[in-house]
């Protein structure tokens, strides 16, 4: 099972490498500052895989040259749920499910909806290979049979993580004020 690692530990600003080879697979970048917080995802050849732009009224995602609301591609089936479903480029529906363990560490699993089987698992774990060392690098274990939709998996995961981080930051700010 291929394992992809976010080198910086930050999902929205990181190189993503194959843990077996150390080869760059994706480059994820979000400009700093208050304006234009569009997160861009590029493959190893520099081709744009997609982009995510948070907005005041709604967030947008651009993939395969089409821009749409995130809520139309990464659908929440229940209002209070964190799980999000999407239709990938292969026409199948997938669902990200968020879980927390007893230590409070978050894991995120991707399931193919039709068969209910897990096809990817994202989690934080110590990682100390090559020239980078991170005590809590985010990594994604991906089933080989869904590599054809790896771009969709990466883009959807980055959006889900960014939205979760934004929601958690907002909750902290609201509880402090």
C-alpha positions in Angstrom: 0.0 0.0 0.0 1.6 3.3 -1.1 2.1 5.8 1.8 2.2 9.5 1.0 3.8 11.9 3.5 3.2 15.6 4.0 6.8 16.7 4.6 6.1 19.9 6.5 3.4 18.5 8.7 1.1 21.2 7.4 -1.5 19.9 4.9 -2.0 23.3 3.1 1.7 24.1 2.6 3.9 21.0 2.0 5.6 18.8 -0.4 4.0 15.3 -0.5 6.4 12.4 -1.0 6.1 8.7 -1.6 7.5 7.2 1.6 9.1 4.2 -0.2 11.1 6.3 -2.6 11.3 9.8 -1.3 10.1 11.0 -4.7 7.9 14.2 -4.7 4.4 13.3 -5.8 2.5 16.6 -5.0 3.3 20.2 -4.0 0.6 21.9 -2.0 0.9 25.7 -1.5 -1.2 28.4 0.1 0.1 32.0 0.0 0.5 33.7 3.4 -1.3 36.9 4.2 -4.9 37.8 4.5 -5.8 38.0 0.8 -6.0 35.2 -1.8 -5.8 32.2 0.5 -6.3 29.8 -2.5 -4.6 26.5 -1.9 -3.1 25.0 -5.0 -2.3 21.3 -5.5 0.2 20.5 -8.2 1.6 17.1 -9.3 5.3 16.2 -9.6 5.4 17.7 -13.1 4.0 21.0 -12.0 0.5 20.5 -13.5 -2.3 21.9 -11.4 -4.5 19.1 -10.0 -6.9 21.4 -8.3 -7.4 24.4 -6.1 -9.4 25.2 -3.0 -10.5 28.8 -2.1 -12.3 29.6 1.2 -14.9 32.3 0.8 -17.1 34.4 3.0 -20.3 32.9 1.8 -19.1 29.6 0.3 -15.8 27.8 -0.5 -15.0 26.8 -4.0 -13.0 24.0 -5.6 -11.5 23.9 -9.0 -10.8 20.5 -10.5 -10.5 19.3 -14.1 -10.9 22.9 -15.2 -14.3 23.3 -13.5 -15.0 25.5 -10.5 -17.9 24.7 -8.2 -18.9 25.1 -4.6 -17.1 22.8 -2.2 -20.5 21.9 -0.8 -21.6 20.5 -4.2 -18.5 18.3 -4.6 -17.7 17.3 -1.0 -21.2 16.8 0.3 -22.2 16.6 4.0 -25.1 14.1 4.2 -26.1 15.3 7.7 -25.9 18.8 9.0 -23.8 18.1 12.1 -21.7 15.4 10.5 -18.0 15.8 9.7 -18.1 13.0 7.1 -18.0 14.2 3.5 -18.8 12.3 0.3 -17.7 13.0 -3.2 -17.9 11.5 -6.7 -14.4 10.8 -8.0 -13.3 11.0 -11.6 -13.9 7.3 -12.0 -17.6 7.9 -11.3 -17.7 6.1 -7.9 -18.7 7.7 -4.7 -16.3 7.9 -1.7 -16.7 9.1 1.9 -14.1 10.6 4.3 -14.9 9.6 7.9 -13.1 11.4 10.8 -12.2 9.5 13.9 -10.3 10.3 17.2 -8.5 7.8 19.3 -8.2 7.8 23.1 -5.1 10.1 23.0 -7.0 12.6 20.9 -5.1 11.8 17.7 -7.2 12.2 14.6 -7.4 9.6 11.9 -9.4 10.0 8.7 -10.5 7.0 6.6 -11.8 7.0 3.0 -14.4 4.4 2.1 -15.8 3.5 -1.3 -19.5 3.9 -0.7 -20.9 1.1 -2.9 -18.8 -1.7 -1.3 -18.2 0.0 2.1 -14.5 -0.9 1.9 -11.7 1.3 3.2 -9.4 2.5 0.4 -7.3 5.1 2.2 -6.3 6.1 5.8 -4.8 9.4 6.8 -3.1 9.8 10.2 -0.4 11.6 12.0 2.6 9.5 13.0 6.3 10.1 13.7 8.3 10.1 10.5 12.1 10.4 10.2 13.3 9.4 6.8 15.5 11.2 4.3 16.4 14.8 5.1 13.2 15.7 6.9 12.1 14.8 10.4 8.7 15.4 11.9 7.3 14.2 15.1 3.8 14.3 13.7 3.9 14.2 9.9 0.5 13.6 8.3 0.5 10.6 6.0 -2.0 8.8 3.8 -1.9 5.1 3.2 -3.6 4.5 -0.2 -4.9 1.2 -1.6 -3.2 0.4 -4.9 -6.5 -0.1 -6.6 -7.6 3.5 -6.3 -4.3 5.1 -7.5 -6.3 6.2 -10.7 -8.1 8.7 -8.5 -5.2 9.8 -6.4 -5.6 13.4 -7.5 -9.2 13.3 -6.2 -8.2 11.7 -3.0 -5.4 14.3 -2.3 -7.6 17.3 -3.2 -10.6 16.2 -1.2 -8.4 15.3 1.8 -6.6 18.7 1.7 -10.0 20.5 1.6 -11.4 18.4 4.4 -8.4 19.0 6.6 -8.3 22.7 5.8 -12.0 23.1 6.6 -11.6 21.1 9.9 -8.6 23.2 10.9 -10.6 26.4 10.1 -13.6 25.1 12.1 -11.4 24.2 15.1 -9.6 27.6 15.0 -13.0 29.4 14.9 -14.2 27.3 17.8 -11.2 28.3 19.9 -11.5 32.0 19.0 -15.2 32.0 19.9 -14.6 30.2 23.2 -11.8 32.6 24.2 -13.8 35.8 23.4 
